[in-house]
Amino acid sequence: MGRTKRRVGVALLTGAVLTGAGVIGGTAMAAGANTTAQASAPAMLLDSISPANGATVGVAMPISVVFTDAVAPSARAGIERHLKVTTSRPVTGAWHWFSAKRVDWRPVGYWVPGTKVTLDAQLKGVADGHGRLGTHEYKHAFTIGADFEAFVSAPGHTMKVTRNGKVIRTMPIDAGSPQFPSWDGTMAVIDKQREVRMTSCSVGITCNPNNPNFYDITLPWDVHLTYSGTYVHYSTGDPFPGHSYGSHGCVHLSYANAEWYYNQVKVGDPLTITGSPRGKAAGDNGYADYNLSWSQWLAGSATGAHTA
């Protein structure tokens, strides 16, 4: 099953003005002479910052900043330099632009549990290259929780769960079919919900009730992995997983195992699927940032790697 769903469980900043004094279109302006120009300049706005301020998240959670309007390539280095990442222990990482509106920061590897992280968005006076100017500053602090990971073998119909490197549970699963395979690769949990209505129409499979692939059903214990509609959950149509394909791309667990996983997992915990023919989920299809190699990650950075 699957359902298309956008950004849930993040700190929404839509409509908040982001900072203002200094640079417009990359040109420095003299203090005192630019008050009118700054006041008339369009504001650079943030749509969201993830994770939420004060959150405890998993080891694969990136810092994700989404702008309301596009940032010009010429302005991205300046933006990166004003998005200050500080950590309680040395961490080497980098920003990566997935699009003109979304930029993520992640370490080379997973975070170390217990690390305290702060993003200080010092965007006051910073331009986006399209005439917009920041007019405010934001700070988000969060903590990396326990190393809780899941590993799914699609052909083996199993899901192994580890905590701090130790296997604590192995469960039977069903993944996607040859016609509707699951994504491969690592996806960090976006959010989770006790129940989710899942429809074949919302993910582009079919809107025709007479089609054998049509579904419109509300299911429990839903852990959200991709914006394109991948979940780990229980399915009434596949109550005893472990022997077949079973889904349209999601990972099915038994009711008891789905409830257990739901109660254990947190935002940012990684789940890695192997053996599916679909290929890896795109890095910005949720928080699949670790599906990019480090060299691929740096290729999308304007300022390169640095140690926080």
Secondary structure in CASP SS format (residue, H / E / C, confidence):
PFRMAT SS
TARGET T0000
AUTHOR 0000-0000-0000
METHOD secondary structure of the structure
MODEL  1
M C 1.00
G C 1.00
R C 1.00
T C 1.00
K C 1.00
R C 1.00
R C 1.00
V C 1.00
G C 1.00
V C 1.00
A E 1.00
L E 1.00
L C 1.00
T C 1.00
G C 1.00
A C 1.00
V E 1.00
L C 1.00
T C 1.00
G C 1.00
A C 1.00
G C 1.00
V E 1.00
I E 1.00
G C 1.00
G C 1.00
T E 1.00
A E 1.00
M C 1.00
A C 1.00
A C 1.00
G C 1.00
A C 1.00
N C 1.00
T H 1.00
T H 1.00
A H 1.00
Q H 1.00
A H 1.00
S H 1.00
A C 1.00
P C 1.00
A E 1.00
M C 1.00
L E 1.00
L E 1.00
D E 1.00
S E 1.00
I E 1.00
S E 1.00
P C 1.00
A C 1.00
N C 1.00
G C 1.00
A C 1.00
T E 1.00
V E 1.00
G C 1.00
V C 1.00
A C 1.00
M C 1.00
P C 1.00
I E 1.00
S E 1.00
V E 1.00
V E 1.00
F E 1.00
T C 1.00
D C 1.00
A C 1.00
V C 1.00
A C 1.00
P H 1.00
S H 1.00
A H 1.00
R H 1.00
A H 1.00
G H 1.00
I H 1.00
E H 1.00
R H 1.00
H C 1.00
L E 1.00
K E 1.00
V E 1.00
T E 1.00
T E 1.00
S C 1.00
R C 1.00
P C 1.00
V C 1.00
T E 1.00
G E 1.00
A E 1.00
W E 1.00
H E 1.00
W E 1.00
F C 1.00
S C 1.00
A C 1.00
K C 1.00
R E 1.00
V E 1.00
D E 1.00
W E 1.00
R E 1.00
P E 1.00
V C 1.00
G C 1.00
Y C 1.00
W C 1.00
V C 1.00
P C 1.00
G C 1.00
T C 1.00
K E 1.00
V E 1.00
T E 1.00
L E 1.00
D E 1.00
A E 1.00
Q C 1.00
L C 1.00
K C 1.00
G C 1.00
V C 1.00
A E 1.00
D C 1.00
G C 1.00
H C 1.00
G C 1.00
R C 1.00
L E 1.00
G C 1.00
T C 1.00
H C 1.00
E C 1.00
Y E 1.00
K E 1.00
H E 1.00
A E 1.00
F E 1.00
T E 1.00
I E 1.00
G C 1.00
A C 1.00
D C 1.00
F E 1.00
E E 1.00
A E 1.00
F E 1.00
V E 1.00
S E 1.00
A C 1.00
P C 1.00
G C 1.00
H C 1.00
T E 1.00
M E 1.00
K E 1.00
V E 1.00
T E 1.00
R E 1.00
N C 1.00
G C 1.00
K E 1.00
V E 1.00
I E 1.00
R E 1.00
T E 1.00
M E 1.00
P E 1.00
I C 1.00
D E 1.00
A C 1.00
G E 1.00
S C 1.00
P C 1.00
Q C 1.00
F C 1.00
P C 1.00
S C 1.00
W C 1.00
D E 1.00
G E 1.00
T E 1.00
M E 1.00
A E 1.00
V C 1.00
I C 1.00
D E 1.00
K E 1.00
Q E 1.00
R E 1.00
E E 1.00
V E 1.00
R E 1.00
M E 1.00
T E 1.00
S C 1.00
C C 1.00
S C 1.00
V C 1.00
G C 1.00
I C 1.00
T C 1.00
C C 1.00
N C 1.00
P C 1.00
N C 1.00
N C 1.00
P C 1.00
N C 1.00
F C 1.00
Y C 1.00
D E 1.00
I E 1.00
T E 1.00
L E 1.00
P E 1.00
W E 1.00
D E 1.00
V E 1.00
H E 1.00
L C 1.00
T C 1.00
Y C 1.00
S C 1.00
G C 1.00
T C 1.00
Y E 1.00
V E 1.00
H E 1.00
Y E 1.00
S C 1.00
T C 1.00
G C 1.00
D C 1.00
P C 1.00
F C 1.00
P C 1.00
G C 1.00
H C 1.00
S C 1.00
Y C 1.00
G C 1.00
S E 1.00
H C 1.00
G C 1.00
C C 1.00
V E 1.00
H E 1.00
L E 1.00
S C 1.00
Y H 1.00
A H 1.00
N H 1.00
A H 1.00
E H 1.00
W H 1.00
Y H 1.00
Y H 1.00
N H 1.00
Q H 1.00
V C 1.00
K C 1.00
V C 1.00
G C 1.00
D C 1.00
P E 1.00
L E 1.00
T E 1.00
I E 1.00
T E 1.00
G C 1.00
S C 1.00
P C 1.00
R C 1.00
G C 1.00
K E 1.00
A C 1.00
A C 1.00
G C 1.00
D C 1.00
N C 1.00
G C 1.00
Y E 1.00
A C 1.00
D H 1.00
Y H 1.00
N H 1.00
L C 1.00
S C 1.00
W H 1.00
S H 1.00
Q H 1.00
W H 1.00
L H 1.00
A H 1.00
G C 1.00
S C 1.00
A C 1.00
T C 1.00
G C 1.00
A C 1.00
H E 1.00
T E 1.00
A C 1.00
END
